[in-house]
Amino acid sequence: MTGRVVEWWDRSQVPLYLASIALGAVAGLAGPGLAPALGHAITPALALLLFATFLGVPLVEVGQGLKDVRFLLTVAVSNFVAVPVVAFALSRFVADDPGLALGVLLVLLTPCVDYVIVFTGLAGGARARLLSATPLLMVVQMLLLPAYLSLFAGAEVLDVIEVAPFVEAFVVLIVAPLTAAALVQALARRRAAGRAVEHVMAAAMVPLMMVTLAVVVGSQVAAVGSEAAALARVVPLYVGFVVVAVLLGRVAARLGRLDVPATRAVMFSTTTRNSLVVLPLALALPPQLAIVPLAVVTQTLVELVAMVVLVRLVPRLAPDRPTPAGEAVA
C-alpha cells in the first residue's frame, strides 16, 4: 500500500506542488497571524528537504563534480557575468523607485544554493555536480554582491550589506544536512537502520517539498498582498527574468559543450535565485526601504511557481538523445 502511495505522488508531483502553493497562499491570506510561525518553519523544512536530497546523492559523485572544470566555469560565468547584465537591465524598469530597484537587484544578483538542487534532480539534471558548485556560488556571490550593488545602485548601499546571513545559510542549509547525509550513508553500508533511513527519506521527498512550498508561500503572501499595487510592477520583471535566464543557461551550456544532465543543471542554476538567504539582508534595511524585502519575497513566489513548471519544461528544452562517440551533448 505504501509503495503505491509513493508511486502515485511521484507521478503527480506537479499538480501536488501547485496545490501546496495554493494551500499556502490561502492559509497565509486567511490567517495573517500564521505568518510568523510559518516563517520560523522555513529553515527546518528546507534543511530536512535538503537532507533527503543529499541522502539520495552518492557522495563520490559530489567529489567527481569538483573535477568538472567546464561545468563549474559555465555555472560561474552564467551567474556572475551574464545574469548581472540581465538583472541591471530589468532594474531600469523600476529605476524611479529606489526600493523596488534595490529589491530586484538584491535578489536577481544572487544564485540559489539550496532548493535549486532539489528541482534540478526532479528534472533529471546533474544535482551532484551542482551540489559540488555550491561553495563556489556562495563565496563568489558574497564577494561580488557589494561590488555589483555599488555599481548598479550606488555606493551608499554598502552600509547595509552583511556577510552573516550568507554564512549562516551555508552552514544550516548546506553543511549540516550534507554532513548528516554523509553519516547516514556511511551507516547504511553497515547497518539496516541506515538503509531504513535512506528508504524513508527517499519516499518522503514529495511530501517534504510540498510542506516547504506551503510554508514559504504561507509565511509571505499576506505581506506581499498588503503592497500589491506597488509590487505588481516587479512581477513581469521576475517572469521575464525566468524566461531569459532559462534560455541563457541553455545557450551557456551549449557553448560549454555540456552533456544533457549538466545542461539542465546550468539552466536551473541560472534561473533560481537566493531569495531566502538575501531576505535577512533586505529586512535589515532602514524603514524608508521597507518595500525591498517585499520585492524579494515577490520574486520567491513567482519563482516557486516557475520552478514547478520548469521541472516539466526543462527536460523538453534539453531532451535526452544518443551521444555519438567522442561528442558531448549540449
N, C-alpha and C positions, 0 to 999 in steps of 0.2 A: 504493500500500500504506500509506504513512504517513498519507495523508488518511483512509483507512478506520479506522486505529487511533485517530486523533484523534476522529473522529466517534463511535466506539464508547465511548471513555472520557468523552466529553461527555454521551452518553446514559445512561451508567452511573455518574454522579457519586456519588449517594447510597450505593449498595452499596460502591463503591470507598472512599469516605471512612469508612464504618463498618468495612470490612475493615482500613483503615490504623489506625484507633483500636484495633481488636482486636489487630493485629500489634504495635503499640507497647506495649500492655498485656502481651502475652505475653513480649515481649523484655525489658521492664523487670522483670517478676516472675521470669523465668527467669535473668536475669543482672543482679542489682542493681549489680554493678560497672560496668555500662554507663552508669548514670545520670549521672555527671559529664560524660562525653564527649557524651552526648545533650543534656545541659543546655547545654553550650557551643555546640551546633549550633542551638539555638532561634533566637537572634538572626540569624545569617546566613540561615537558612532562611526566617524570616519577612520579612527585608529583601528577599530575592530574590523571594518571593511578591508582596510589595507593589510591587516594581519592575515586575513583569509586569502587575500590576493597574493601576498608574498609566499604564503604557505604552499600555494599551487605552482610556484616558480622554483624549479631546482636551482639552488644557489650556484652550482657550477656554471649554469648559463649566464648568471649575472657576471661572474668573473670573466667569462669569454666575451661578454659585451664590452668590457673595458678595452679589449684589444681591437674593437671595430672602429678604427680611427675615422674611416669615411663616414660612418653613421654619426659619430659624435660631432664631427665637423659640420655635417649637414644640419643637424639639430641646432648647433650653436649659431651658425650663420643665419639660418632661417629666423630664429628667435631674437637675435641680438643685432642683426644688420637689416634684414628685410622688414620684419614686423615693426620696428620703431618708425620706419618711414610711413607705413600704413597708419600707425597709431597717431602720429603727428598730423597727417593729412585729415583723418577723421575728427581730431580735436578742433580743427579750424572751423568746423560747422557750429561749434558752441563756444567759439573764442570770445564772444561778447559776455559770457557768464563764466568768470574765473573758477567758480566752484565746480560747475559741470565739466569744464575743460580739464581741470586738475583730476577730477574723478576718472574721466575717460583715460587720461594718460597714465594715472597711477595703476589702473587695473590692466590696461592693454599692454603695458611695457614689461609685465612680469609673467613669464611662462609657468604653467602649473607643474607641480612636482608630486601631487598626491593622487586624486581620483582619476587623473588622466591615464594612469597605469591600468586602472580597472576598465575604463572604457576602451582603451587600446586592446586589452585582452579579449573583451567581448566582441570586438570587430575582427579578431584574428590577426592583430598586429604583434610586433615583436616587443612584448611587455618586459621581458628580461633585459633586453638592450636598452629600453627606455628607462628602466629602473637603474641601470648602470650609469645613465646620463644624469640622474637627479642631483648628485653632488655638484657636478659642473653647472647645471642650470641654476641651482640655488646660490652658489658662490658668485657666479658671474652677474646674476641679476642684482644681488646685494651691492656689488661694486659699481655696476653701470646705472642703476636706477637714479641715484643722486645726480649723476652727470647728465643723463637724458632729461630729467625734470628741470635741472638748471638751464639747460639749453632750450627746452621747449616751453617752460612755464615761468622761468625767471629764477635767479639765484636765491631769492628770499625763501623759497620753499624748502631749501636745505635745512632750515632751522627746525623743521618738524619731522625730519626723516630719522627713524631709529632702526637700529640693527636687531634689537632684541626680539621682535615678533618673528623675524625670519629664522633666527637661531632656535627659538622655542618650537616653532612649527617643524623644523627639520628634525629635531630631537624626538618630539612627541609623535609625529606622523610618519616619519621615515625610519629613524634609528631604532626606536623602541619596538615597533611592530616587526621590523626586519630581524632584529636580534631574537625576539620571541619566536618568529618563524624558523630561524636557523636552529634554535634549541629543540623545537618540536620535530623538525626534520631529522636531527641527529638522534633524538629519542625513538623516532619511528623506525629507524634502521635496526633497533634492538628490542623494542618493546611494543606490544599490541596497543598499549594505551596511547602511544604517539600516533600510531596508524589510525586509531579511532578518532583522535582529534582532527587529523587531516581529512578523514571522511566526513565528519560532521561539518567542518568549516567549508569544505567544498560544496556540500549540499546547501549550506546557508548563504551562499553568495548572493543569490537573487533577493531573498528577504532582507539581507543587510543593506544592499543597495537601495531597496525600497524605503527602509527606515531612514537612511541617510538623506535621500532626496526629500522625504516628507518633513524631516526636522529642519533642514536648511531652508526650504521654502516657507514652512510654517512660522519659523522664527523671524523672517524678514519681510514677508509680504505686506503686513499691516503698515509698517514704517514706510515702505515704498508707496503704498496706496495713499498715504497722507500727503505726498508731494507728487501725485500722479501727473498733474498738469505740467510741472517743470521737467519731470523725468521722462515724459513722453518724447522729448527732443532727442534723448540719447538712445532710445530703443532701436530706431532704424540704424543708428551708427553701429550698435553692437551686432545687429543682424547682418549688416553689410560686412562687418569685420569677419564674422564666421565664414561667409561666402568667399571673401577674398583670401582669408588665411588657409582655408581648405585647399583652394587652388594653388596658392603659394607653396604650401607643403608638398603638393603633388609635383609641381614644377621643380622644386628644390631636390626632391628625391630622384626625379628623372635625371637631372644634371649630375647628381651624385652617383648615378647608376646603382641604386639600391635595389635589393630584392623586394618582393611584394610585402612580407611582414614588416620590414623596416620602413617601406614607403607609407604604410598605414600608420605606423608609429609616428613618423615625422608629421603626417597630416594632423593627427590628434595633438601632438605637442605644439605645433604652430598655432592651432586654433584655441586650445584650452588655456585659460588664464589663472593666475594665482590669487583669485579674489578672496578666499577665506584667510589667506596669510596677510594680504595687504589691508584687510579690513581694520585690524587694530591700528595701523598707521593712520587710516582715514578717521577713525574715531578719536584719535589724539589731536586732531586739528582744532583750531580755535572756533568758537561759536559762529562767527561770520562765514565759516566754510562748512556749516552743518550739512549742506547738500552733498558734500563729497562722499561720505560713507554710503548714502542712499544711492548715489550714482554707481558706486562699486557693487552694492547689493543688486541693483537692477541688472548689471552685467551677469551676475551669478544666476539670476532667474532666467534670463534669456539663454545663457549658456547651457543650463541643465536641460532645457527642452531641446536645444540644438544637439547636445551630446546623444540624447536618446534617438534622435533622428539619424545622426551620423553613424551610430552603431550599425544601421542597415545600409546607409548610403555609401560610406567609405569603401566597403568591400566591392561595391559596384564600380566606383571610380578607380579602384586599384584591384582589379579581379585577379584571381589565381590563373596562371596559364603555364604551360610547359616551358621550361627553360632550355634552349639549345645549349649544347656543350660549349663551355667557355664564355657564355654570355650571361651578364647579370640582368635581372628583370627590374625595371623601374616602375 
